[in-house]
């Protein structure tokens, strides 16, 4: 019996029990981790490999290749990930693992959340086939656009958008004029007012508010904070101050709010499983090949459109969740990889770099000159995941020799709330953040092409969801490594797209590359980013992709796209 079949049977049993005479209609019986089915399609307890996936469930046919996805972070353009992953599921089926850092960690979290939902794998009182389950996963990725639209003014949507409304408010304020006129008390009051606005306050970093109150040198810190806000969301890397001055976002609150979205998709808390089943049964199969606006208008035959079904499902759940949130188990509290093999990356300062950072930060807080001179050898590339998965990756079974693999640092079985509060916290959005006394995260830029680590995990086929590069300017990852005092030879060993480097090796290691062009769009252009990803070319020659039952229609063997095609430099 395949693990997915066993998981689905367990899910069906739980759902049937929840429908008994004494069961609540909306709340499943509690389990050890508050997941109604403890659903794990890639159960790490069974030899800890990605799933032995069998597309015909209990039919003893050969096991297909284990498929995994590596996700490149892209800030607020995260909806490109969802479009690509929806299509990957529609054309190639369920996946067996995912890796990502920065905003890719959010995508990995939401992916695991969808896989945690027992309704994804249970069709009525029987297990879904893998093909049907994959269609249900795809529909849920697409519905994230509806989540954004229906709850556009909520805290969690603002979190995923990384406080983009703050950019508009900063641009329209007169704080810069007040600073230029050296009217510092007025500037502080205006900045406090801006940060306390109702649509921003819950996500604003309390370190910023505290500094405005207690600064030993108000003009100095006002100018620094204003520079941070003016560059907010632009991923500017012109000064190492972005590593030590506080950013605008409270990433602890961010993790809690993204956890709310994951809890909905995992059907935690006050989930209505009948409504979930109704939505997925009615809308998943007809939605194949369609985008959300087309899906929302679908009438499955009972006079209720799919968009209306989802809106009722979401708003009813959220209203109940928010009322009782402190007493409910959030998906953000779960260990990473509980329901699907997941590896989440972040850059980590270790050794003497920790002491150097701490002294520089204290000097900056005291408004004194600081130095941040580091040894880049103290910068490691850390990963959270299940311990057995990390142990396997640490063995480097594929014998990779690149500098990225050499910097591997296992961070253990952390909860999602820790990873979500650190990996997306890129320099400029946040200062470097303490993981513990000996490790400081400098953001998830460190592994934007996580194909080798997925291969070391045991994945047979890896798709990179990535982007082409439209200029020869250093990327964000290379720029941050430069701020962390990487030498020219170290930069080349990591980032030379055309040379013998870690990034070239990682791109070539992937069996297929989903070559988006998201850098051509602003973070505000959700429809443009999504549409580009929906039809982006897939570069591969692998028969697993080219000769699939329903191959993706836009496949090319060699796109020659800079930073997406192996060896093609911008």
C-alpha positions in Angstrom: 0.0 0.0 0.0 1.4 3.4 -0.9 2.0 6.0 1.8 -0.5 8.4 0.1 -3.2 5.7 0.1 -2.5 5.0 3.8 -2.6 8.7 4.6 -5.8 9.2 2.7 -7.4 6.3 4.5 -6.5 7.8 7.8 -7.9 11.1 6.7 -11.1 9.5 5.6 -11.5 7.7 8.9 -11.0 11.0 10.8 -13.5 12.8 8.6 -16.1 10.1 9.0 -15.6 10.2 12.8 -16.1 13.9 12.7 -19.5 13.4 11.0 -20.8 11.1 13.8 -23.8 11.8 15.9 -21.8 13.4 18.7 -19.4 15.3 16.6 -19.4 19.0 15.9 -20.2 20.0 12.3 -17.2 22.3 12.0 -14.6 21.1 14.5 -12.8 17.7 14.0 -11.7 15.7 17.1 -8.4 16.9 18.5 -5.2 15.1 17.6 -1.7 15.4 18.9 -0.9 18.4 16.7 -4.4 19.7 16.1 -4.4 18.6 12.5 -7.7 16.8 11.8 -6.0 13.9 10.0 -2.4 14.2 10.9 -2.1 14.0 7.1 1.4 13.4 5.9 1.6 12.4 2.2 5.4 12.2 2.6 5.5 10.7 6.1 9.0 11.1 7.5 8.3 8.2 9.9 8.5 5.7 7.1 12.2 5.5 6.1 12.1 9.3 5.8 12.3 9.4 2.0 10.1 11.6 -0.1 6.9 9.7 -0.8 6.8 6.4 -2.6 4.2 7.9 -4.8 1.9 5.5 -6.8 -0.4 7.3 -9.1 -2.9 4.4 -9.1 -2.8 4.1 -5.4 -3.0 0.3 -4.5 -2.2 -1.0 -8.0 1.2 -2.6 -7.8 2.7 -0.6 -10.7 6.3 0.7 -10.7 6.9 3.8 -8.5 7.2 7.0 -10.6 10.1 9.4 -10.2 9.9 11.5 -6.9 9.2 15.1 -7.9 10.3 18.1 -5.9 10.2 21.8 -6.4 12.9 24.4 -5.5 11.5 28.0 -5.2 13.5 31.1 -5.7 12.4 34.0 -3.4 11.0 37.1 -5.0 9.6 39.4 -2.3 6.1 40.6 -2.9 6.0 39.0 -6.3 5.2 35.7 -4.5 2.1 35.1 -6.5 4.2 34.0 -9.4 5.1 31.0 -7.3 1.5 30.0 -6.9 0.7 30.2 -10.6 3.8 28.0 -11.4 3.0 25.5 -8.7 -0.6 25.2 -9.8 0.5 24.3 -13.3 3.2 21.9 -12.1 0.5 20.0 -10.2 -1.9 20.0 -13.1 0.6 18.6 -15.5 3.0 16.5 -13.4 1.0 15.6 -10.3 1.7 15.6 -6.6 5.2 16.6 -5.4 7.3 14.9 -2.8 9.2 17.8 -1.3 9.9 21.5 -1.5 12.8 23.9 -0.6 13.0 27.6 -0.5 14.2 30.7 1.4 13.1 34.3 1.7 9.6 34.5 0.3 10.2 31.0 -1.0 9.9 29.9 2.6 6.3 31.3 2.7 5.5 29.4 -0.4 7.0 26.2 1.1 4.9 26.8 4.2 1.6 27.3 2.3 2.5 24.2 0.1 2.9 22.1 3.2 -0.3 23.5 4.6 -2.3 22.5 1.5 -0.8 19.0 1.8 -1.8 18.9 5.5 -5.5 19.5 4.6 -7.2 16.0 4.8 -9.8 17.2 2.3 -7.0 17.5 -0.3 -6.6 13.7 -0.3 -10.1 12.5 0.7 -12.9 12.4 -1.8 -16.1 11.9 0.2 -15.5 8.7 2.1 -12.7 7.3 0.0 -9.2 8.3 -0.9 -8.7 10.5 -4.0 -6.5 9.2 -6.8 -3.3 11.1 -7.0 -4.4 12.8 -10.2 -7.6 14.1 -8.5 -5.6 15.1 -5.4 -3.1 17.1 -7.5 -6.0 19.0 -9.1 -7.3 19.8 -5.7 -3.8 21.1 -4.7 -3.7 23.3 -7.9 -7.1 24.8 -7.1 -6.0 25.8 -3.7 -2.9 27.6 -5.1 -5.1 29.5 -7.5 -7.6 30.4 -4.7 -4.8 32.3 -3.0 -5.6 35.2 -5.4 -9.2 35.1 -4.0 -7.8 35.2 -0.5 -5.9 38.4 -1.4 -8.9 40.0 -3.0 -11.6 39.0 -0.4 -9.4 40.0 2.6 -7.3 42.7 1.0 -7.5 45.0 4.0 -6.7 42.3 6.6 -3.4 41.9 8.6 -2.4 38.6 7.0 -2.7 39.9 3.4 -0.7 43.0 4.4 1.9 40.6 5.8 2.2 38.6 2.6 2.4 41.8 0.6 5.2 42.9 2.9 3.5 46.1 3.9 3.4 47.5 0.4 0.9 50.2 1.5 3.6 51.6 3.7 5.5 52.6 0.5 2.6 54.8 -0.6 2.2 56.4 2.7 6.0 57.2 3.0 6.0 58.7 -0.5 3.0 61.0 0.3 4.3 62.2 3.7 6.2 65.4 4.5 8.7 63.7 6.9 11.6 64.3 4.5 10.8 68.0 4.4 10.7 68.2 8.2 14.1 66.5 8.4 15.7 68.8 5.8 14.4 71.7 7.9 15.9 70.1 11.0 12.5 70.1 12.7 13.2 66.8 14.4 10.5 66.7 17.1 7.9 67.3 14.4 9.4 64.7 12.2 9.4 62.2 15.0 5.7 62.9 15.7 4.8 62.6 12.1 6.7 59.3 11.8 5.0 58.0 14.9 1.6 59.0 13.4 2.4 57.2 10.1 3.5 54.0 11.8 0.5 54.0 14.1 -2.0 54.1 11.3 -4.7 51.3 11.7 -3.7 49.5 8.5 -0.1 49.3 9.4 0.2 49.3 13.2 -0.1 45.5 13.9 2.9 44.7 11.7 5.2 47.6 12.6 8.4 46.6 14.3 8.3 47.7 18.0 12.1 48.3 17.9 11.4 51.2 15.6 8.8 52.7 18.0 11.1 52.2 21.0 14.0 53.8 19.2 11.9 56.9 18.4 11.2 57.2 22.1 14.6 56.4 23.6 17.2 57.5 21.0 20.3 59.1 22.6 20.7 61.1 19.3 17.3 61.7 17.8 18.5 63.5 14.6 20.9 60.6 13.8 18.3 57.8 14.3 15.6 59.8 12.5 17.7 60.2 9.4 18.6 56.5 9.5 15.0 55.3 10.0 13.8 57.6 7.2 16.5 56.2 4.9 15.2 52.7 5.8 11.6 53.7 5.0 12.4 55.4 1.7 14.1 52.2 0.5 11.5 49.9 2.0 10.7 47.1 -0.4 13.3 48.2 -2.9 16.0 45.7 -1.7 18.6 48.4 -1.8 22.1 47.3 -0.8 24.1 50.5 -0.8 25.1 50.4 2.9 25.8 47.7 5.5 23.5 49.7 7.8 20.7 47.6 6.4 22.1 44.7 8.4 22.1 46.5 11.8 19.3 49.1 11.8 15.7 47.9 12.5 13.4 47.3 9.6 9.8 48.4 9.5 8.2 44.9 9.8 7.7 43.0 13.0 8.5 39.5 11.7 7.2 37.8 14.8 3.8 39.2 14.0 4.4 38.4 10.3 4.9 34.8 11.2 1.8 34.7 13.2 -0.3 36.2 10.4 1.1 34.0 7.7 0.4 31.2 10.1 -3.2 32.2 9.9 -3.3 31.7 6.2 -1.6 28.3 6.5 -4.1 27.3 9.2 -7.0 28.0 6.8 -5.5 25.9 4.0 -4.6 23.1 6.4 -8.2 23.1 7.7 -7.1 23.7 11.3 -9.3 25.0 14.0 -13.0 25.8 13.1 -12.8 24.2 9.7 -16.0 23.1 8.0 -15.0 19.9 6.3 -18.3 19.5 4.5 -17.8 22.9 2.9 -14.3 22.0 2.0 -15.5 18.8 0.4 -18.2 20.6 -1.4 -15.9 23.2 -2.8 -13.2 20.7 -3.9 -15.6 18.1 -5.3 -17.5 20.7 -7.3 -14.7 23.0 -8.5 -11.3 21.1 -8.7 -11.8 19.0 -11.9 -13.7 21.8 -13.9 -10.9 24.2 -13.0 -8.0 22.4 -14.7 -6.2 24.8 -17.0 -8.2 27.8 -15.7 -7.1 30.8 -13.7 -9.0 32.0 -10.7 -11.2 34.7 -12.4 -12.4 31.9 -14.8 -12.8 29.5 -11.9 -14.7 32.0 -9.7 -17.4 32.3 -12.5 -17.9 28.5 -12.8 -21.2 27.1 -11.9 -20.7 23.4 -11.2 -24.4 22.8 -11.7 -26.2 23.7 -8.5 -26.5 27.4 -9.1 -23.7 28.3 -6.7 -20.5 29.6 -8.4 -17.1 28.4 -7.3 -16.1 31.9 -6.2 -19.1 32.1 -4.0 -18.4 28.7 -2.5 -14.8 29.7 -1.7 -15.8 33.1 -0.3 -18.2 31.5 2.1 -15.7 28.9 3.1 -13.0 31.4 3.8 -14.9 34.2 5.5 -16.8 31.8 7.8 -13.6 30.2 8.9 -11.7 33.4 9.4 -14.5 35.0 11.5 -14.5 32.0 13.8 -10.7 31.8 13.9 -10.1 35.4 14.8 -12.6 35.2 17.6 -10.7 32.4 19.3 -7.2 32.6 17.8 -5.2 32.7 21.1 -6.7 29.3 22.1 -6.2 27.6 18.7 -3.2 25.7 17.4 -1.7 27.5 14.4 0.1 25.9 11.6 3.0 28.2 12.4 3.5 26.2 15.6 4.1 23.0 13.6 7.6 21.6 13.0 8.8 22.2 9.5 8.3 19.1 7.4 5.6 17.6 9.5 3.4 16.9 6.5 5.8 17.1 3.5 9.6 17.0 3.3 10.5 20.7 3.4 13.9 22.5 3.7 13.9 26.2 4.5 17.1 28.2 4.1 18.6 31.3 5.6 22.0 32.9 5.8 23.6 32.5 9.2 26.4 34.5 10.9 28.5 32.2 13.1 31.6 32.4 15.3 33.4 35.7 15.4 30.8 37.3 13.0 28.2 37.1 15.8 30.4 39.1 18.2 31.3 41.6 15.5 27.6 42.1 14.6 26.6 42.6 18.2 29.2 45.2 18.8 28.3 47.1 15.5 24.6 47.0 16.4 25.3 48.4 19.9 27.5 51.2 18.5 24.7 52.1 16.0 22.1 52.1 18.8 24.4 54.5 20.8 24.7 56.7 17.6 28.4 56.0 17.5 30.6 55.1 14.6 30.5 51.4 13.9 32.4 48.8 11.9 31.1 45.6 10.4 34.3 43.9 9.2 33.5 40.1 8.9 35.2 37.0 7.7 32.9 35.6 5.0 34.0 32.1 6.1 31.9 32.7 9.2 28.8 33.1 7.0 27.1 29.7 6.6 24.0 28.7 4.7 21.5 27.2 7.2 18.5 24.9 6.7 15.6 23.9 8.9 13.8 20.6 8.3 13.2 17.2 9.8 16.3 16.0 11.5 16.5 12.8 9.4 16.3 14.9 6.2 19.0 17.2 7.4 21.2 14.3 8.3 20.8 12.9 4.8 21.6 16.2 3.2 24.7 16.6 5.4 26.1 13.3 4.0 26.1 15.0 0.6 25.3 11.7 -1.2 25.8 13.3 -4.6 29.3 14.5 -3.7 28.7 18.1 -4.7 31.9 20.2 -4.4 30.5 23.8 -4.8 30.9 26.5 -2.2 27.2 26.7 -1.4 27.1 23.0 -0.5 30.3 23.5 1.6 28.6 26.1 3.7 25.7 23.8 4.6 24.6 24.3 8.3 21.8 22.2 9.8 19.5 24.3 12.0 17.4 21.4 13.3 13.7 20.8 13.6 12.5 24.4 14.2 8.9 25.4 14.2 7.5 27.3 11.2 7.1 30.4 13.4 10.9 30.7 13.7 11.6 30.1 10.0 8.9 32.5 8.9 10.2 35.2 11.3 13.8 35.0 9.9 14.1 33.7 6.4 11.8 36.3 4.7 13.4 39.0 6.9 15.8 40.1 4.2 18.3 43.0 4.9 16.3 46.2 4.2 13.1 44.7 5.5 14.8 43.8 8.8 18.1 43.9 10.5 20.0 40.6 11.0 17.9 38.7 13.6 19.0 36.4 16.4 18.2 32.7 15.9 19.9 31.8 19.2 23.0 33.0 21.1 25.4 31.5 18.5 23.5 32.1 15.2 22.2 35.2 13.6 20.1 35.1 10.4 20.9 37.6 7.7 17.9 36.6 5.5 17.0 33.9 3.1 18.9 35.1 0.1 21.6 32.4 0.6 20.1 29.6 -1.6 17.9 30.9 -4.4 18.4 27.8 -6.6 17.9 24.9 -4.2 18.2 22.0 -6.7 21.4 20.3 -5.2 20.0 20.2 -1.7 16.8 18.5 -3.0 18.8 16.0 -4.9 20.8 15.3 -1.7 17.4 14.9 0.0 16.6 12.1 -2.4 14.5 13.7 -5.1 14.8 12.2 -8.5 13.3 15.1 -10.5 13.6 18.7 -9.4 11.9 21.7 -11.0 13.3 25.2 -10.1 10.7 27.9 -10.1 13.0 30.8 -10.9 13.4 33.9 -13.1 15.5 35.2 -15.9 17.8 38.1 -15.2 17.4 41.2 -17.3 20.6 43.1 -16.5 24.2 42.4 -15.6 23.9 44.3 -12.2 24.8 42.1 -9.2 21.8 40.2 -7.8 20.5 40.8 -4.3 22.3 37.7 -3.1 25.6 38.8 -4.5 25.1 42.3 -3.1 24.4 41.1 0.4 27.4 38.7 0.3 29.5 41.7 -0.7 28.2 43.6 2.3 29.2 40.6 4.4 32.8 41.0 3.1 32.9 38.2 0.6 36.1 38.4 -1.5 36.0 38.6 -5.3 37.0 35.0 -5.5 34.3 33.9 -3.1 31.7 35.9 -5.0 32.8 34.2 -8.2 32.7 30.8 -6.7 29.1 31.4 -5.6 27.6 33.6 -8.3 29.3 33.5 -11.6 26.5 32.4 -14.0 28.9 31.7 -16.8 31.7 30.1 -14.8 32.5 27.2 -12.5 30.2 28.4 -9.7 27.7 27.2 -7.2 24.8 29.0 -9.0 25.7 27.6 -12.4 26.0 24.1 -10.9 22.6 24.5 -9.1 20.8 25.6 -12.2 22.3 22.7 -14.2 21.4 20.2 -11.5 17.7 21.0 -11.9 15.9 18.7 -14.3 13.6 21.5 -15.4 13.5 25.3 -14.9 10.3 27.3 -14.8 11.7 30.6 -16.3 9.5 33.4 -15.1 10.2 37.1 -15.8 8.9 38.5 -12.6 11.6 41.2 -12.4 9.8 42.9 -15.3 6.8 43.7 -13.0 6.4 45.8 -9.9 5.3 44.2 -6.6 2.0 45.9 -7.0 1.2 44.2 -10.3 -0.3 41.0 -9.1 -2.2 40.2 -12.4 0.9 40.8 -14.5 3.2 38.7 -12.3 0.6 35.9 -12.1 -0.1 35.9 -15.9 3.6 35.8 -16.7 4.1 32.8 -14.4 1.0 31.0 -15.8 2.5 30.9 -19.3 6.2 31.1 -18.5 8.4 28.7 -20.6 9.7 25.5 -19.0 13.2 24.6 -20.0 13.9 20.8 -20.0 14.8 17.9 -22.1 13.9 15.3 -19.5 11.3 12.8 -20.7 9.6 12.9 -17.3 8.4 16.3 -18.3 8.4 16.2 -22.1 6.6 12.8 -22.4 4.2 13.1 -19.5 0.6 12.1 -20.0 -0.4 15.8 -20.2 2.9 17.7 -20.7 3.0 21.5 -20.1 2.5 23.1 -23.5 5.3 25.7 -23.3 8.4 23.5 -23.1 11.7 24.4 -24.7 14.9 22.3 -24.7 17.2 25.4 -24.6 15.8 28.9 -23.9 19.2 30.6 -23.5 17.7 32.9 -20.9 20.2 34.6 -18.6 20.3 33.2 -15.0 17.7 30.6 -15.9 19.4 28.5 -18.6 22.6 26.8 -17.3 25.8 28.7 -18.1 24.0 31.7 -19.6 25.2 34.9 -17.9 23.3 38.2 -18.0 
